[in-house]
């Protein structure tokens, strides 16, 4: 039985996760997304209740680099599924704002493109 109240869209979007315990951002991509959250997989362990910051690329694939936009959001890890390939994270999106590529620092831009 489906417990989610919002429809999920199967969509792969590049994402960076920033946590207090992480030396550098964790690179991933969403597997699905809704208006309130997303699911992604990482090699890094997180636990339910972790509060992170994330940066999602929301530009159209055909957009020029000058018009790149990102969703800069506070998220909470709601659930973690552990399997042989890593950790699947179900995350809820909290406060967010849209930032343009001039706001994002150069090393972070490179990680998003990698």
Secondary structure, DSSP 8 states (H G I E B T S, - for coil): ----SS--EE---EEEEE-TT-SS-EEEEEEEE-SSEEEEEESS---TT-EEEEEEE-S-TT--GGG-EEEEEEEEEEEEEEETTEEEEEEEEEEEEEEETTTS-HHHHHHHH-
